[in-house]
Amino acid sequence: MAQKKKNNGLLITISNHDRKVAISTAIGTEQTISDYECNVIIDSIIIPQFRTNNYYKGVDKALDSLILLWD
């Protein structure tokens, strides 16, 4: 999990008003989870779930995928 000294966190930003989703990785996490993988998770997991109003399921499945990549 994220540790301040290792700078290995990530941030999922969801803006309902702008209809945008982003996953930002910290410097220590970039080595494990690429921007490409983040975009794939957004496009294949989050967005399809959000389109069917399954917001919790979209975030939950995205986190599951990110955790698998992180380990």
PyMOL Python script that loads the backbone (N, CA, C, O; Angstrom):
from pymol import cmd

cmd.read_pdbstr("""\
ATOM      1  N   MET A   1       0.812  -1.184   0.000  1.00  0.00           N
ATOM      2  CA  MET A   1       0.000   0.000   0.000  1.00  0.00           C
ATOM      3  C   MET A   1       0.861   1.256   0.000  1.00  0.00           C
ATOM      4  O   MET A   1       2.081   1.186   0.151  1.00  0.00           O
ATOM      5  N   ALA A   2       0.227   2.381  -0.167  1.00  0.00           N
ATOM      6  CA  ALA A   2       0.939   3.645  -0.298  1.00  0.00           C
ATOM      7  C   ALA A   2       1.725   3.977   0.970  1.00  0.00           C
ATOM      8  O   ALA A   2       1.258   3.790   2.094  1.00  0.00           O
ATOM      9  N   GLN A   3       2.923   4.471   0.740  1.00  0.00           N
ATOM     10  CA  GLN A   3       3.782   4.900   1.833  1.00  0.00           C
ATOM     11  C   GLN A   3       4.380   6.240   1.461  1.00  0.00           C
ATOM     12  O   GLN A   3       4.932   6.390   0.371  1.00  0.00           O
ATOM     13  N   LYS A   4       4.278   7.218   2.349  1.00  0.00           N
ATOM     14  CA  LYS A   4       4.666   8.593   2.054  1.00  0.00           C
ATOM     15  C   LYS A   4       6.113   8.692   1.573  1.00  0.00           C
ATOM     16  O   LYS A   4       6.380   9.364   0.577  1.00  0.00           O
ATOM     17  N   LYS A   5       7.030   8.055   2.242  1.00  0.00           N
ATOM     18  CA  LYS A   5       8.442   8.166   1.882  1.00  0.00           C
ATOM     19  C   LYS A   5       8.762   7.527   0.534  1.00  0.00           C
ATOM     20  O   LYS A   5       9.719   7.928  -0.128  1.00  0.00           O
ATOM     21  N   LYS A   6       7.978   6.548   0.126  1.00  0.00           N
ATOM     22  CA  LYS A   6       8.214   5.885  -1.158  1.00  0.00           C
ATOM     23  C   LYS A   6       7.484   6.566  -2.306  1.00  0.00           C
ATOM     24  O   LYS A   6       7.731   6.257  -3.472  1.00  0.00           O
ATOM     25  N   ASN A   7       6.580   7.498  -1.982  1.00  0.00           N
ATOM     26  CA  ASN A   7       5.811   8.223  -2.996  1.00  0.00           C
ATOM     27  C   ASN A   7       5.154   7.244  -3.981  1.00  0.00           C
ATOM     28  O   ASN A   7       5.270   7.393  -5.198  1.00  0.00           O
ATOM     29  N   ASN A   8       4.460   6.238  -3.423  1.00  0.00           N
ATOM     30  CA  ASN A   8       3.907   5.184  -4.269  1.00  0.00           C
ATOM     31  C   ASN A   8       2.372   5.092  -4.194  1.00  0.00           C
ATOM     32  O   ASN A   8       1.815   3.995  -4.152  1.00  0.00           O
ATOM     33  N   GLY A   9       1.717   6.211  -4.177  1.00  0.00           N
ATOM     34  CA  GLY A   9       0.264   6.225  -4.137  1.00  0.00           C
ATOM     35  C   GLY A   9      -0.338   6.437  -5.513  1.00  0.00           C
ATOM     36  O   GLY A   9       0.370   6.526  -6.516  1.00  0.00           O
ATOM     37  N   LEU A  10      -1.657   6.514  -5.537  1.00  0.00           N
ATOM     38  CA  LEU A  10      -2.361   6.887  -6.764  1.00  0.00           C
ATOM     39  C   LEU A  10      -3.650   7.582  -6.391  1.00  0.00           C
ATOM     40  O   LEU A  10      -4.137   7.470  -5.267  1.00  0.00           O
ATOM     41  N   LEU A  11      -4.191   8.300  -7.354  1.00  0.00           N
ATOM     42  CA  LEU A  11      -5.395   9.085  -7.122  1.00  0.00           C
ATOM     43  C   LEU A  11      -6.358   8.846  -8.272  1.00  0.00           C
ATOM     44  O   LEU A  11      -5.996   8.988  -9.440  1.00  0.00           O
ATOM     45  N   ILE A  12      -7.583   8.483  -7.934  1.00  0.00           N
ATOM     46  CA  ILE A  12      -8.644   8.357  -8.939  1.00  0.00           C
ATOM     47  C   ILE A  12      -9.515   9.595  -8.807  1.00  0.00           C
ATOM     48  O   ILE A  12     -10.077   9.857  -7.743  1.00  0.00           O
ATOM     49  N   THR A  13      -9.624  10.349  -9.882  1.00  0.00           N
ATOM     50  CA  THR A  13     -10.418  11.566  -9.893  1.00  0.00           C
ATOM     51  C   THR A  13     -11.642  11.352 -10.779  1.00  0.00           C
ATOM     52  O   THR A  13     -11.525  10.954 -11.938  1.00  0.00           O
ATOM     53  N   ILE A  14     -12.810  11.623 -10.216  1.00  0.00           N
ATOM     54  CA  ILE A  14     -14.060  11.472 -10.953  1.00  0.00           C
ATOM     55  C   ILE A  14     -14.805  12.798 -10.870  1.00  0.00           C
ATOM     56  O   ILE A  14     -15.118  13.280  -9.781  1.00  0.00           O
ATOM     57  N   SER A  15     -15.085  13.383 -12.033  1.00  0.00           N
ATOM     58  CA  SER A  15     -15.810  14.646 -12.073  1.00  0.00           C
ATOM     59  C   SER A  15     -17.131  14.438 -12.798  1.00  0.00           C
ATOM     60  O   SER A  15     -17.170  14.275 -14.018  1.00  0.00           O
ATOM     61  N   ASN A  16     -18.193  14.446 -12.041  1.00  0.00           N
ATOM     62  CA  ASN A  16     -19.524  14.276 -12.615  1.00  0.00           C
ATOM     63  C   ASN A  16     -19.873  15.455 -13.524  1.00  0.00           C
ATOM     64  O   ASN A  16     -20.441  15.269 -14.601  1.00  0.00           O
ATOM     65  N   HIS A  17     -19.533  16.660 -13.087  1.00  0.00           N
ATOM     66  CA  HIS A  17     -19.855  17.862 -13.851  1.00  0.00           C
ATOM     67  C   HIS A  17     -19.163  17.869 -15.219  1.00  0.00           C
ATOM     68  O   HIS A  17     -19.789  18.175 -16.234  1.00  0.00           O
ATOM     69  N   ASP A  18     -17.879  17.532 -15.239  1.00  0.00           N
ATOM     70  CA  ASP A  18     -17.107  17.524 -16.491  1.00  0.00           C
ATOM     71  C   ASP A  18     -17.196  16.201 -17.241  1.00  0.00           C
ATOM     72  O   ASP A  18     -16.771  16.096 -18.392  1.00  0.00           O
ATOM     73  N   ARG A  19     -17.761  15.184 -16.569  1.00  0.00           N
ATOM     74  CA  ARG A  19     -17.861  13.838 -17.141  1.00  0.00           C
ATOM     75  C   ARG A  19     -16.490  13.292 -17.507  1.00  0.00           C
ATOM     76  O   ARG A  19     -16.286  12.778 -18.607  1.00  0.00           O
ATOM     77  N   LYS A  20     -15.548  13.409 -16.568  1.00  0.00           N
ATOM     78  CA  LYS A  20     -14.183  12.937 -16.792  1.00  0.00           C
ATOM     79  C   LYS A  20     -13.739  12.052 -15.642  1.00  0.00           C
ATOM     80  O   LYS A  20     -14.150  12.222 -14.494  1.00  0.00           O
ATOM     81  N   VAL A  21     -12.881  11.098 -15.992  1.00  0.00           N
ATOM     82  CA  VAL A  21     -12.282  10.200 -15.014  1.00  0.00           C
ATOM     83  C   VAL A  21     -10.788  10.149 -15.310  1.00  0.00           C
ATOM     84  O   VAL A  21     -10.379  10.091 -16.469  1.00  0.00           O
ATOM     85  N   ALA A  22      -9.978  10.169 -14.256  1.00  0.00           N
ATOM     86  CA  ALA A  22      -8.530  10.076 -14.424  1.00  0.00           C
ATOM     87  C   ALA A  22      -7.943   9.253 -13.296  1.00  0.00           C
ATOM     88  O   ALA A  22      -8.445   9.264 -12.172  1.00  0.00           O
ATOM     89  N   ILE A  23      -6.874   8.539 -13.609  1.00  0.00           N
ATOM     90  CA  ILE A  23      -6.097   7.844 -12.597  1.00  0.00           C
ATOM     91  C   ILE A  23      -4.688   8.409 -12.684  1.00  0.00           C
ATOM     92  O   ILE A  23      -4.025   8.293 -13.714  1.00  0.00           O
ATOM     93  N   SER A  24      -4.239   9.019 -11.602  1.00  0.00           N
ATOM     94  CA  SER A  24      -2.903   9.623 -11.552  1.00  0.00           C
ATOM     95  C   SER A  24      -2.030   8.803 -10.619  1.00  0.00           C
ATOM     96  O   SER A  24      -2.421   8.489  -9.495  1.00  0.00           O
ATOM     97  N   THR A  25      -0.842   8.460 -11.100  1.00  0.00           N
ATOM     98  CA  THR A  25       0.083   7.681 -10.290  1.00  0.00           C
ATOM     99  C   THR A  25       1.215   8.562  -9.785  1.00  0.00           C
ATOM    100  O   THR A  25       1.640   9.501 -10.459  1.00  0.00           O
ATOM    101  N   ALA A  26       1.692   8.246  -8.596  1.00  0.00           N
ATOM    102  CA  ALA A  26       2.835   8.952  -8.032  1.00  0.00           C
ATOM    103  C   ALA A  26       4.114   8.408  -8.675  1.00  0.00           C
ATOM    104  O   ALA A  26       4.085   7.395  -9.374  1.00  0.00           O
ATOM    105  N   ILE A  27       5.209   9.077  -8.436  1.00  0.00           N
ATOM    106  CA  ILE A  27       6.480   8.684  -9.049  1.00  0.00           C
ATOM    107  C   ILE A  27       6.834   7.232  -8.728  1.00  0.00           C
ATOM    108  O   ILE A  27       7.275   6.494  -9.609  1.00  0.00           O
ATOM    109  N   GLY A  28       6.648   6.824  -7.498  1.00  0.00           N
ATOM    110  CA  GLY A  28       6.972   5.452  -7.108  1.00  0.00           C
ATOM    111  C   GLY A  28       6.032   4.412  -7.682  1.00  0.00           C
ATOM    112  O   GLY A  28       6.398   3.240  -7.770  1.00  0.00           O
ATOM    113  N   THR A  29       4.840   4.804  -8.071  1.00  0.00           N
ATOM    114  CA  THR A  29       3.851   3.877  -8.623  1.00  0.00           C
ATOM    115  C   THR A  29       3.976   3.753 -10.142  1.00  0.00           C
ATOM    116  O   THR A  29       3.569   2.743 -10.716  1.00  0.00           O
ATOM    117  N   GLU A  30       4.536   4.772 -10.794  1.00  0.00           N
ATOM    118  CA  GLU A  30       4.679   4.760 -12.259  1.00  0.00           C
ATOM    119  C   GLU A  30       5.451   3.545 -12.753  1.00  0.00           C
ATOM    120  O   GLU A  30       5.205   3.059 -13.857  1.00  0.00           O
ATOM    121  N   GLN A  31       6.373   3.058 -11.950  1.00  0.00           N
ATOM    122  CA  GLN A  31       7.185   1.906 -12.346  1.00  0.00           C
ATOM    123  C   GLN A  31       6.369   0.620 -12.365  1.00  0.00           C
ATOM    124  O   GLN A  31       6.733  -0.336 -13.049  1.00  0.00           O
ATOM    125  N   THR A  32       5.273   0.593 -11.622  1.00  0.00           N
ATOM    126  CA  THR A  32       4.439  -0.601 -11.513  1.00  0.00           C
ATOM    127  C   THR A  32       3.182  -0.503 -12.381  1.00  0.00           C
ATOM    128  O   THR A  32       2.787  -1.482 -13.012  1.00  0.00           O
ATOM    129  N   ILE A  33       2.563   0.659 -12.412  1.00  0.00           N
ATOM    130  CA  ILE A  33       1.308   0.855 -13.136  1.00  0.00           C
ATOM    131  C   ILE A  33       1.506   1.985 -14.149  1.00  0.00           C
ATOM    132  O   ILE A  33       1.712   3.140 -13.776  1.00  0.00           O
ATOM    133  N   SER A  34       1.441   1.636 -15.420  1.00  0.00           N
ATOM    134  CA  SER A  34       1.679   2.629 -16.472  1.00  0.00           C
ATOM    135  C   SER A  34       0.431   3.458 -16.760  1.00  0.00           C
ATOM    136  O   SER A  34      -0.683   3.080 -16.397  1.00  0.00           O
ATOM    137  N   ASP A  35       0.641   4.586 -17.414  1.00  0.00           N
ATOM    138  CA  ASP A  35      -0.491   5.417 -17.850  1.00  0.00           C
ATOM    139  C   ASP A  35      -1.388   4.640 -18.799  1.00  0.00           C
ATOM    140  O   ASP A  35      -2.610   4.787 -18.774  1.00  0.00           O
ATOM    141  N   TYR A  36      -0.771   3.809 -19.638  1.00  0.00           N
ATOM    142  CA  TYR A  36      -1.544   2.991 -20.573  1.00  0.00           C
ATOM    143  C   TYR A  36      -2.496   2.069 -19.813  1.00  0.00           C
ATOM    144  O   TYR A  36      -3.676   1.972 -20.151  1.00  0.00           O
ATOM    145  N   GLU A  37      -1.977   1.390 -18.783  1.00  0.00           N
ATOM    146  CA  GLU A  37      -2.815   0.484 -17.995  1.00  0.00           C
ATOM    147  C   GLU A  37      -3.934   1.246 -17.292  1.00  0.00           C
ATOM    148  O   GLU A  37      -5.054   0.746 -17.188  1.00  0.00           O
ATOM    149  N   CYS A  38      -3.640   2.437 -16.816  1.00  0.00           N
ATOM    150  CA  CYS A  38      -4.673   3.264 -16.190  1.00  0.00           C
ATOM    151  C   CYS A  38      -5.768   3.607 -17.187  1.00  0.00           C
ATOM    152  O   CYS A  38      -6.952   3.545 -16.856  1.00  0.00           O
ATOM    153  N   ASN A  39      -5.384   3.968 -18.400  1.00  0.00           N
ATOM    154  CA  ASN A  39      -6.372   4.304 -19.429  1.00  0.00           C
ATOM    155  C   ASN A  39      -7.208   3.091 -19.834  1.00  0.00           C
ATOM    156  O   ASN A  39      -8.403   3.221 -20.099  1.00  0.00           O
ATOM    157  N   VAL A  40      -6.589   1.920 -19.882  1.00  0.00           N
ATOM    158  CA  VAL A  40      -7.331   0.695 -20.197  1.00  0.00           C
ATOM    159  C   VAL A  40      -8.367   0.419 -19.109  1.00  0.00           C
ATOM    160  O   VAL A  40      -9.502   0.053 -19.414  1.00  0.00           O
ATOM    161  N   ILE A  41      -7.989   0.591 -17.853  1.00  0.00           N
ATOM    162  CA  ILE A  41      -8.922   0.385 -16.743  1.00  0.00           C
ATOM    163  C   ILE A  41     -10.083   1.373 -16.825  1.00  0.00           C
ATOM    164  O   ILE A  41     -11.235   0.999 -16.607  1.00  0.00           O
ATOM    165  N   ILE A  42      -9.786   2.610 -17.134  1.00  0.00           N
ATOM    166  CA  ILE A  42     -10.843   3.621 -17.272  1.00  0.00           C
ATOM    167  C   ILE A  42     -11.786   3.250 -18.409  1.00  0.00           C
ATOM    168  O   ILE A  42     -13.004   3.244 -18.232  1.00  0.00           O
ATOM    169  N   ASP A  43     -11.217   2.936 -19.593  1.00  0.00           N
ATOM    170  CA  ASP A  43     -12.026   2.679 -20.787  1.00  0.00           C
ATOM    171  C   ASP A  43     -12.786   1.357 -20.742  1.00  0.00           C
ATOM    172  O   ASP A  43     -13.896   1.262 -21.265  1.00  0.00           O
ATOM    173  N   SER A  44     -12.193   0.331 -20.119  1.00  0.00           N
ATOM    174  CA  SER A  44     -12.824  -0.984 -20.168  1.00  0.00           C
ATOM    175  C   SER A  44     -13.606  -1.355 -18.907  1.00  0.00           C
ATOM    176  O   SER A  44     -14.430  -2.270 -18.936  1.00  0.00           O
ATOM    177  N   ILE A  45     -13.354  -0.656 -17.809  1.00  0.00           N
ATOM    178  CA  ILE A  45     -14.043  -0.998 -16.563  1.00  0.00           C
ATOM    179  C   ILE A  45     -14.908   0.152 -16.056  1.00  0.00           C
ATOM    180  O   ILE A  45     -16.118   0.002 -15.892  1.00  0.00           O
ATOM    181  N   ILE A  46     -14.285   1.292 -15.812  1.00  0.00           N
ATOM    182  CA  ILE A  46     -15.012   2.390 -15.168  1.00  0.00           C
ATOM    183  C   ILE A  46     -16.110   2.954 -16.062  1.00  0.00           C
ATOM    184  O   ILE A  46     -17.271   3.008 -15.656  1.00  0.00           O
ATOM    185  N   ILE A  47     -15.760   3.368 -17.256  1.00  0.00           N
ATOM    186  CA  ILE A  47     -16.728   4.022 -18.149  1.00  0.00           C
ATOM    187  C   ILE A  47     -17.936   3.124 -18.448  1.00  0.00           C
ATOM    188  O   ILE A  47     -19.070   3.592 -18.341  1.00  0.00           O
ATOM    189  N   PRO A  48     -17.731   1.840 -18.823  1.00  0.00           N
ATOM    190  CA  PRO A  48     -18.920   0.999 -19.070  1.00  0.00           C
ATOM    191  C   PRO A  48     -19.833   0.871 -17.853  1.00  0.00           C
ATOM    192  O   PRO A  48     -21.055   0.870 -17.999  1.00  0.00           O
ATOM    193  N   GLN A  49     -19.261   0.763 -16.665  1.00  0.00           N
ATOM    194  CA  GLN A  49     -20.086   0.663 -15.461  1.00  0.00           C
ATOM    195  C   GLN A  49     -20.809   1.975 -15.169  1.00  0.00           C
ATOM    196  O   GLN A  49     -21.974   1.972 -14.771  1.00  0.00           O
ATOM    197  N   PHE A  50     -20.119   3.090 -15.367  1.00  0.00           N
ATOM    198  CA  PHE A  50     -20.746   4.395 -15.130  1.00  0.00           C
ATOM    199  C   PHE A  50     -21.908   4.626 -16.095  1.00  0.00           C
ATOM    200  O   PHE A  50     -22.916   5.225 -15.721  1.00  0.00           O
ATOM    201  N   ARG A  51     -21.771   4.154 -17.334  1.00  0.00           N
ATOM    202  CA  ARG A  51     -22.841   4.347 -18.321  1.00  0.00           C
ATOM    203  C   ARG A  51     -24.131   3.655 -17.911  1.00  0.00           C
ATOM    204  O   ARG A  51     -25.215   4.063 -18.328  1.00  0.00           O
ATOM    205  N   THR A  52     -24.022   2.610 -17.095  1.00  0.00           N
ATOM    206  CA  THR A  52     -25.209   1.898 -16.621  1.00  0.00           C
ATOM    207  C   THR A  52     -25.537   2.260 -15.167  1.00  0.00           C
ATOM    208  O   THR A  52     -26.248   1.534 -14.473  1.00  0.00           O
ATOM    209  N   ASN A  53     -24.996   3.407 -14.726  1.00  0.00           N
ATOM    210  CA  ASN A  53     -25.230   3.940 -13.373  1.00  0.00           C
ATOM    211  C   ASN A  53     -24.729   3.032 -12.252  1.00  0.00           C
ATOM    212  O   ASN A  53     -25.229   3.101 -11.129  1.00  0.00           O
ATOM    213  N   ASN A  54     -23.759   2.193 -12.545  1.00  0.00           N
ATOM    214  CA  ASN A  54     -23.140   1.332 -11.539  1.00  0.00           C
ATOM    215  C   ASN A  54     -21.829   1.970 -11.079  1.00  0.00           C
ATOM    216  O   ASN A  54     -20.747   1.444 -11.342  1.00  0.00           O
ATOM    217  N   TYR A  55     -21.936   3.097 -10.397  1.00  0.00           N
ATOM    218  CA  TYR A  55     -20.753   3.867 -10.016  1.00  0.00           C
ATOM    219  C   TYR A  55     -19.883   3.113  -9.015  1.00  0.00           C
ATOM    220  O   TYR A  55     -18.666   3.033  -9.179  1.00  0.00           O
ATOM    221  N   TYR A  56     -20.506   2.569  -7.988  1.00  0.00           N
ATOM    222  CA  TYR A  56     -19.733   1.828  -6.988  1.00  0.00           C
ATOM    223  C   TYR A  56     -19.024   0.639  -7.627  1.00  0.00           C
ATOM    224  O   TYR A  56     -17.843   0.405  -7.372  1.00  0.00           O
ATOM    225  N   LYS A  57     -19.742  -0.108  -8.453  1.00  0.00           N
ATOM    226  CA  LYS A  57     -19.167  -1.291  -9.101  1.00  0.00           C
ATOM    227  C   LYS A  57     -17.999  -0.905 -10.008  1.00  0.00           C
ATOM    228  O   LYS A  57     -16.996  -1.617 -10.065  1.00  0.00           O
ATOM    229  N   GLY A  58     -18.123   0.211 -10.711  1.00  0.00           N
ATOM    230  CA  GLY A  58     -17.038   0.671 -11.581  1.00  0.00           C
ATOM    231  C   GLY A  58     -15.781   0.990 -10.802  1.00  0.00           C
ATOM    232  O   GLY A  58     -14.683   0.594 -11.195  1.00  0.00           O
ATOM    233  N   VAL A  59     -15.936   1.701  -9.704  1.00  0.00           N
ATOM    234  CA  VAL A  59     -14.772   2.059  -8.882  1.00  0.00           C
ATOM    235  C   VAL A  59     -14.216   0.813  -8.197  1.00  0.00           C
ATOM    236  O   VAL A  59     -13.000   0.633  -8.131  1.00  0.00           O
ATOM    237  N   ASP A  60     -15.085  -0.034  -7.695  1.00  0.00           N
ATOM    238  CA  ASP A  60     -14.651  -1.242  -7.001  1.00  0.00           C
ATOM    239  C   ASP A  60     -13.849  -2.161  -7.919  1.00  0.00           C
ATOM    240  O   ASP A  60     -12.783  -2.642  -7.536  1.00  0.00           O
ATOM    241  N   LYS A  61     -14.352  -2.405  -9.120  1.00  0.00           N
ATOM    242  CA  LYS A  61     -13.643  -3.262 -10.075  1.00  0.00           C
ATOM    243  C   LYS A  61     -12.325  -2.622 -10.519  1.00  0.00           C
ATOM    244  O   LYS A  61     -11.327  -3.317 -10.713  1.00  0.00           O
ATOM    245  N   ALA A  62     -12.326  -1.299 -10.679  1.00  0.00           N
ATOM    246  CA  ALA A  62     -11.099  -0.602 -11.062  1.00  0.00           C
ATOM    247  C   ALA A  62     -10.041  -0.755  -9.967  1.00  0.00           C
ATOM    248  O   ALA A  62      -8.873  -1.014 -10.254  1.00  0.00           O
ATOM    249  N   LEU A  63     -10.459  -0.593  -8.722  1.00  0.00           N
ATOM    250  CA  LEU A  63      -9.520  -0.769  -7.607  1.00  0.00           C
ATOM    251  C   LEU A  63      -8.992  -2.196  -7.544  1.00  0.00           C
ATOM    252  O   LEU A  63      -7.807  -2.402  -7.280  1.00  0.00           O
ATOM    253  N   ASP A  64      -9.841  -3.171  -7.780  1.00  0.00           N
ATOM    254  CA  ASP A  64      -9.389  -4.564  -7.810  1.00  0.00           C
ATOM    255  C   ASP A  64      -8.312  -4.760  -8.882  1.00  0.00           C
ATOM    256  O   ASP A  64      -7.304  -5.420  -8.632  1.00  0.00           O
ATOM    257  N   SER A  65      -8.516  -4.199 -10.054  1.00  0.00           N
ATOM    258  CA  SER A  65      -7.539  -4.314 -11.139  1.00  0.00           C
ATOM    259  C   SER A  65      -6.239  -3.606 -10.803  1.00  0.00           C
ATOM    260  O   SER A  65      -5.157  -4.125 -11.078  1.00  0.00           O
ATOM    261  N   LEU A  66      -6.339  -2.425 -10.209  1.00  0.00           N
ATOM    262  CA  LEU A  66      -5.145  -1.679  -9.829  1.00  0.00           C
ATOM    263  C   LEU A  66      -4.344  -2.416  -8.754  1.00  0.00           C
ATOM    264  O   LEU A  66      -3.114  -2.426  -8.793  1.00  0.00           O
ATOM    265  N   ILE A  67      -5.030  -3.022  -7.809  1.00  0.00           N
ATOM    266  CA  ILE A  67      -4.350  -3.765  -6.744  1.00  0.00           C
ATOM    267  C   ILE A  67      -3.607  -4.965  -7.336  1.00  0.00           C
ATOM    268  O   ILE A  67      -2.490  -5.270  -6.918  1.00  0.00           O
ATOM    269  N   LEU A  68      -4.215  -5.635  -8.294  1.00  0.00           N
ATOM    270  CA  LEU A  68      -3.536  -6.760  -8.950  1.00  0.00           C
ATOM    271  C   LEU A  68      -2.256  -6.299  -9.656  1.00  0.00           C
ATOM    272  O   LEU A  68      -1.244  -7.000  -9.633  1.00  0.00           O
ATOM    273  N   LEU A  69      -2.306  -5.136 -10.275  1.00  0.00           N
ATOM    274  CA  LEU A  69      -1.118  -4.609 -10.954  1.00  0.00           C
ATOM    275  C   LEU A  69      -0.066  -4.166  -9.950  1.00  0.00           C
ATOM    276  O   LEU A  69       1.132  -4.272 -10.211  1.00  0.00           O
ATOM    277  N   TRP A  70      -0.512  -3.672  -8.807  1.00  0.00           N
ATOM    278  CA  TRP A  70       0.367  -3.108  -7.791  1.00  0.00           C
ATOM    279  C   TRP A  70       1.207  -4.180  -7.105  1.00  0.00           C
ATOM    280  O   TRP A  70       2.359  -3.935  -6.746  1.00  0.00           O
ATOM    281  N   ASP A  71       0.627  -5.376  -6.921  1.00  0.00           N
ATOM    282  CA  ASP A  71       1.340  -6.445  -6.192  1.00  0.00           C
ATOM    283  C   ASP A  71       2.499  -7.021  -6.959  1.00  0.00           C
ATOM    284  O   ASP A  71       3.179  -7.921  -6.465  1.00  0.00           O
TER     285      ASP A  71
END
""", "prot")
cmd.dss("prot")
cmd.show_as("cartoon", "prot")
cmd.util.cbc("prot")
cmd.orient("prot")
